[in-house]
Amino acid sequence: MPELEPPSPVRRSILIVDDDLTIIETFSRYLTLEGFRVLKALDVDTGLRHVDSNQPNAVILDLRMPLRDGLQFLRAFRAKDGHAHTPVAIVTGDYFLDDMIAHEIRSLGALLRFKPLWLEDLVALARQLLKG
């Protein structure tokens, strides 16, 4: 009788929402190599559709995007059933972030990180988001 292989673990999914395609592709490539399933969105509306159809385990999100920004995504995301505690990290290049915005980000339960994000930091962030 052939030996059965153990089932492979279910890959945890991370949604990346950023208006910069280069960042999305770079983040996606490295997170995929680390074993994560990556969902990608170039804007807030596409990201929210991914949330509805794919139920990601975590989100890595840009703050500054045209039309609707990352904070608007975060508010809408937290209002959806089942996502009050889904891990989210906002990654921004805006080092001079207004204190009220930073406070709202944290009050909505998101981590705040700054670009550039080195690849080992990205992987560590993904692992931190999905630690439990």
C-alpha positions as CSV (number, residue, x, y, z in Angstrom):
1,M,0.0,0.0,0.0
2,P,1.5,3.4,-0.9
3,E,2.4,5.8,1.8
4,L,0.0,8.7,2.0
5,E,1.4,12.2,2.2
6,P,0.1,14.4,4.9
7,P,-2.2,17.1,3.7
8,S,-0.5,20.4,3.0
9,P,-1.4,23.2,5.4
10,V,-3.9,25.8,4.3
11,R,-2.0,28.8,3.0
12,R,-3.0,32.0,4.9
13,S,-4.0,34.8,2.6
14,I,-2.9,38.4,2.6
15,L,-4.6,41.2,0.7
16,I,-2.2,43.9,-0.6
17,V,-4.0,47.2,-1.5
18,D,-1.7,49.8,-3.1
19,D,-1.9,52.1,-6.1
20,D,1.7,51.4,-7.0
21,L,1.8,48.2,-9.2
22,T,5.6,47.9,-8.6
23,I,5.0,47.7,-4.8
24,I,2.2,45.2,-5.2
25,E,4.2,42.9,-7.5
26,T,7.3,43.1,-5.3
27,F,5.4,42.4,-2.1
28,S,3.4,39.7,-3.8
29,R,6.5,37.9,-5.2
30,Y,8.2,37.8,-1.8
31,L,5.2,36.8,0.2
32,T,4.3,34.1,-2.3
33,L,7.8,32.7,-2.0
34,E,7.3,32.6,1.8
35,G,4.2,30.5,1.4
36,F,1.4,33.1,1.6
37,R,-1.5,33.3,-0.8
38,V,-1.6,36.9,-2.0
39,L,-4.5,38.9,-3.2
40,K,-3.8,42.1,-5.0
41,A,-5.8,45.4,-5.5
42,L,-4.7,48.7,-7.1
43,D,-7.5,50.6,-5.4
44,V,-9.8,50.6,-2.4
45,D,-12.9,49.4,-4.2
46,T,-11.2,46.4,-5.7
47,G,-9.7,45.7,-2.3
48,L,-13.1,45.7,-0.7
49,R,-14.5,43.4,-3.4
50,H,-11.6,41.0,-2.6
51,V,-12.6,41.1,1.0
52,D,-16.2,40.1,0.2
53,S,-15.2,37.3,-2.2
54,N,-12.0,35.9,-0.7
55,Q,-12.0,36.7,3.1
56,P,-8.3,37.4,3.5
57,N,-6.6,36.5,6.8
58,A,-4.7,39.8,6.9
59,V,-4.4,43.1,4.9
60,I,-1.3,45.2,4.0
61,L,-2.5,48.6,2.9
62,D,-1.1,51.8,1.5
63,L,-2.4,55.0,3.1
64,R,-2.2,57.5,0.3
65,M,-4.1,56.5,-2.8
66,P,-6.2,58.5,-5.3
67,L,-10.0,58.7,-5.0
68,R,-10.3,56.7,-1.8
69,D,-7.4,56.3,0.6
70,G,-6.3,53.6,3.0
71,L,-8.1,55.1,5.9
72,Q,-11.4,55.0,4.0
73,F,-10.6,51.3,3.2
74,L,-9.9,50.6,6.8
75,R,-13.1,52.2,8.0
76,A,-15.2,50.2,5.5
77,F,-13.3,47.0,6.2
78,R,-13.9,47.2,9.9
79,A,-17.6,47.8,9.4
80,K,-17.9,44.5,7.5
81,D,-19.2,41.5,9.4
82,G,-16.3,39.3,10.6
83,H,-13.5,41.8,10.1
84,A,-13.5,43.8,13.3
85,H,-10.3,41.9,14.3
86,T,-8.7,40.9,11.0
87,P,-5.1,42.0,11.2
88,V,-4.2,45.1,9.1
89,A,-1.0,47.0,8.6
90,I,-0.9,50.4,6.9
91,V,2.4,50.9,5.2
92,T,3.0,54.5,4.1
93,G,5.8,56.8,2.9
94,D,4.2,59.7,4.8
95,Y,6.6,60.3,7.6
96,F,4.8,63.5,8.7
97,L,1.5,61.9,9.4
98,D,-1.0,64.0,11.2
99,D,-1.4,62.8,14.8
100,M,-5.2,62.5,14.4
101,I,-4.8,60.2,11.4
102,A,-2.2,58.1,13.2
103,H,-4.5,57.9,16.3
104,E,-7.5,56.8,14.1
105,I,-5.4,54.2,12.4
106,R,-4.4,52.7,15.7
107,S,-7.9,53.0,17.2
108,L,-9.2,51.0,14.2
109,G,-6.7,48.3,15.2
110,A,-4.1,48.6,12.5
111,L,-0.4,48.6,12.7
112,L,1.5,51.5,11.2
113,R,4.7,51.0,9.3
114,F,6.8,53.3,7.0
115,K,8.2,52.8,3.6
116,P,10.7,51.8,2.4
117,L,9.9,48.4,3.9
118,W,12.9,46.1,3.4
119,L,11.9,42.6,2.2
120,E,12.8,40.9,5.5
121,D,10.7,43.5,7.3
122,L,7.8,42.7,5.0
123,V,8.0,39.0,5.7
124,A,8.3,39.7,9.4
125,L,5.3,42.0,9.2
126,A,3.2,39.3,7.4
127,R,4.2,36.7,10.0
128,Q,3.3,39.2,12.8
129,L,-0.1,39.8,11.3
130,L,-0.8,36.1,11.0
131,K,0.7,34.9,14.2
132,G,-2.5,33.7,15.7
